[in-house]
Amino acid sequence: MAKGLKSIKDIRQYWDSEAELGPDRSVIDQNDKKGSKIKYITRLRDRAVLNELSDIAASSRILDLGCGSGNLSKTLDNQGFCVSGVDISLKILKYTQHQKFTQPSLFAQYDGKCLPFSANSFDACVISGVLCYLNDADLLLQLLKDVSRVLKPGGRLVAVEQTRRTRKYQQNKMKLQRPATEILQTLAEAGLVNKSHQIIRRGHFLLIYPIRYGLIPPPFFPYIGKIEVFFGRCFSRPLFDYADTVFVAEKPSD
């Protein structure tokens, strides 16, 4: 178990303090003052998530776990999904009030122990950048078991998480980057059937720096994203860097 912040109280306090940075920097990249890197990362993430949900009917119920300011929830809403979002930080969750949702939606503070929904409630659950902040293995397993509980039989989990070849704990950010194999094992222990996992970007991909400083305009983002996905498919996990990895799992059908 990694040393550092582990309790639900500590996690909530951490994110309440991050909320002061604003709706995007608080949940994506605290250091990106220009916002260009945030736009690139969120675009790549949103496309990856929507691709894994492409065969799920519009108006299906989607749980956005760790929804933060609601930017991914809004993307799902634009596709016609009915979104329910939960987050541990009420201060970050308040940013969802500024989003304009067209489909029925619900946002609530999560106590970190039990999702406030009955069993078999959702067609899918999306998680982005949440699991790496649960450095306690028991908390991680508890969360994923609860996700399995609220998913309908055959329901799908799509998680975008930072992974590494070996564990690395960043104490100042309270972040534990795990090997993909460890996440896959925990998903299986939670009763979810692993379907696929794929790298969609590297943390320090060379072109991310000119993107961050506004030297590459947004019209080029789709092409750079394709290059990153190509690297993820064709090359092994980076030796000294983290990678954003999309995990897809399902709750077994009855």
C-alpha positions in Angstrom: 0.0 0.0 0.0 1.3 3.4 -0.9 2.2 5.9 1.8 0.3 9.1 2.0 -3.3 10.2 1.9 -5.7 7.3 2.0 -8.9 8.1 3.9 -12.1 9.4 2.3 -11.8 12.5 4.4 -8.3 13.2 3.1 -9.4 12.7 -0.5 -12.4 15.0 -0.1 -10.2 17.7 1.5 -7.7 17.4 -1.3 -10.3 17.9 -4.0 -12.1 20.7 -2.1 -8.8 22.6 -2.2 -8.3 21.9 -5.9 -11.7 23.3 -6.7 -10.3 26.8 -6.2 -8.4 26.4 -9.5 -11.7 26.4 -11.5 -13.8 23.9 -13.3 -11.2 22.6 -15.8 -7.8 23.0 -14.2 -9.1 21.5 -10.9 -9.9 18.1 -12.5 -7.7 17.9 -15.6 -4.3 19.8 -15.3 -3.7 22.2 -12.5 -0.7 23.7 -14.3 -2.4 24.4 -17.6 -3.3 28.1 -17.3 -3.8 28.6 -21.0 -6.2 25.7 -21.3 -4.9 24.3 -24.6 -3.6 21.1 -23.1 -6.9 20.6 -21.3 -8.8 20.9 -24.5 -6.6 18.4 -26.2 -6.8 15.8 -23.4 -10.5 16.2 -22.9 -11.2 15.8 -26.7 -9.1 12.6 -26.8 -10.7 11.2 -23.7 -14.3 12.1 -24.8 -13.8 10.4 -28.2 -12.4 7.3 -26.6 -15.3 7.1 -24.2 -17.9 7.7 -26.8 -16.3 5.1 -29.1 -16.8 2.5 -26.3 -20.4 3.5 -25.9 -21.3 3.8 -29.6 -23.5 0.7 -29.5 -25.5 1.8 -26.5 -28.9 3.4 -27.3 -29.5 7.1 -26.7 -31.5 7.8 -23.6 -29.7 5.0 -21.8 -28.8 5.8 -18.2 -25.1 6.6 -17.7 -23.3 7.0 -14.3 -20.4 9.5 -14.4 -18.5 8.5 -11.3 -16.2 11.2 -10.1 -17.9 13.6 -12.5 -16.1 16.7 -11.2 -17.2 19.8 -12.9 -19.3 17.8 -15.4 -17.4 18.3 -18.6 -17.6 14.6 -19.5 -21.2 14.5 -18.3 -22.0 17.3 -20.8 -20.4 15.3 -23.6 -22.6 12.3 -22.8 -25.7 14.5 -22.5 -25.0 15.9 -26.0 -25.2 12.3 -27.3 -28.7 11.9 -25.8 -27.7 9.9 -22.7 -29.4 10.5 -19.4 -26.5 11.2 -17.0 -26.3 10.9 -13.2 -23.0 12.2 -11.8 -21.5 11.8 -8.4 -18.4 13.3 -6.9 -16.8 13.4 -3.5 -16.2 17.1 -3.5 -19.2 19.4 -3.2 -17.1 22.4 -4.1 -16.1 20.9 -7.5 -19.6 19.5 -8.0 -21.1 22.9 -7.8 -19.5 23.7 -11.2 -22.0 21.4 -12.8 -24.7 24.1 -12.2 -23.1 26.1 -15.0 -23.5 23.3 -17.5 -26.7 23.3 -19.7 -28.1 19.8 -19.9 -30.7 18.9 -22.4 -31.5 15.4 -21.1 -32.8 14.4 -17.6 -29.8 14.6 -15.3 -28.9 14.3 -11.6 -25.8 15.3 -9.7 -25.1 14.4 -6.1 -22.2 14.3 -3.6 -20.8 10.8 -3.1 -19.8 9.8 0.5 -17.0 7.6 -0.9 -18.5 4.4 0.6 -21.8 3.6 -1.1 -23.2 4.9 -4.4 -26.6 6.4 -3.7 -28.4 4.2 -6.3 -30.2 1.0 -6.2 -28.9 -2.2 -7.8 -29.1 -2.6 -11.6 -29.8 1.1 -12.3 -27.4 2.0 -15.1 -26.7 0.8 -18.6 -23.1 2.0 -18.3 -20.7 3.7 -16.0 -17.8 6.0 -17.0 -14.8 6.9 -14.8 -12.1 9.3 -15.8 -9.0 9.9 -13.7 -10.5 8.6 -10.4 -9.0 5.2 -9.7 -5.5 6.5 -9.4 -6.5 8.7 -6.4 -7.6 5.6 -4.5 -4.2 4.5 -3.3 -5.8 2.1 -0.8 -6.4 -1.2 -2.5 -9.4 -2.0 -0.3 -11.1 1.3 -1.2 -10.5 0.7 -4.9 -12.0 -2.8 -4.8 -14.9 -1.6 -2.7 -15.6 1.1 -5.3 -15.5 -1.2 -8.2 -17.7 -3.7 -6.4 -20.3 -1.0 -5.9 -20.1 0.0 -9.6 -20.9 -3.6 -10.4 -23.8 -3.5 -8.1 -25.5 -0.5 -9.7 -24.8 -1.7 -13.3 -27.5 -3.6 -15.0 -26.6 -7.2 -16.1 -24.6 -6.7 -19.2 -23.9 -3.1 -18.2 -20.6 -1.6 -19.3 -17.8 0.2 -17.4 -15.5 2.5 -19.3 -12.6 3.8 -17.3 -9.8 6.1 -18.4 -6.9 5.9 -16.0 -3.2 6.7 -15.8 -1.0 3.6 -15.8 2.7 2.7 -15.7 4.9 -0.3 -16.1 5.5 -0.2 -12.3 3.8 1.5 -9.5 4.6 5.2 -8.9 3.1 7.2 -6.1 3.1 11.0 -6.3 2.5 12.1 -2.7 2.0 15.8 -3.5 -0.9 14.9 -5.8 -2.0 11.9 -3.8 -1.9 9.9 -7.0 -0.9 6.2 -7.5 -0.2 5.2 -11.0 -0.6 1.4 -11.3 0.3 -1.2 -13.9 -2.6 -2.0 -16.2 -2.4 -5.6 -15.0 -3.2 -4.5 -11.4 -6.3 -2.6 -12.5 -7.4 -5.6 -14.7 -7.0 -7.9 -11.7 -9.0 -5.6 -9.4 -11.8 -5.3 -12.0 -12.0 -9.1 -12.1 -12.1 -9.3 -8.3 -15.0 -6.9 -8.3 -17.0 -9.3 -10.5 -16.5 -7.4 -13.8 -15.5 -9.2 -17.0 -12.6 -7.5 -18.8 -13.2 -6.8 -22.4 -10.3 -4.6 -23.6 -7.8 -2.0 -22.6 -5.8 0.3 -24.8 -3.4 3.2 -24.5 -4.8 6.5 -26.0 -2.0 8.9 -25.0 1.4 9.2 -23.3 1.8 11.7 -20.5 4.8 13.4 -22.0 4.3 12.9 -25.7 6.6 15.3 -27.5 3.9 17.4 -29.1 2.0 18.0 -25.8 4.4 20.8 -25.0 3.7 23.0 -28.1 0.0 22.2 -27.5 0.2 23.4 -23.9 1.8 26.7 -24.9 -0.6 27.4 -27.7 1.8 26.8 -30.5 -0.4 24.2 -32.2 -4.0 25.3 -32.8 -7.0 23.1 -32.0 -7.8 22.2 -35.7 -4.6 20.0 -35.5 -5.7 18.2 -32.4 -7.6 15.4 -34.2 -4.5 14.5 -36.2 -2.2 14.5 -33.2 -4.7 12.4 -31.3 -4.6 9.8 -34.1 -0.8 9.7 -33.9 -1.0 9.0 -30.1 -3.6 6.3 -30.5 -1.4 4.7 -33.2 1.6 4.7 -30.9 -0.6 3.1 -28.2 -1.6 0.3 -30.5 1.8 -0.4 -32.0 4.3 0.2 -29.2 4.6 -1.2 -25.7 3.9 0.7 -22.6 6.5 3.5 -22.1 9.5 2.8 -19.8 9.6 6.0 -17.8 6.3 7.7 -18.5 2.7 7.1 -17.7 0.0 6.4 -20.2 -3.7 7.2 -20.3 -5.4 3.8 -20.8 -9.0 3.0 -21.6 -10.4 0.0 -19.7 -13.6 -1.6 -20.8 -15.4 -4.2 -18.6 -18.9 -5.6 -18.3 -21.1 -6.9 -15.6 -22.0 -10.5 -16.4 -25.5 -11.1 -17.7 -27.9 -13.2 -15.7 
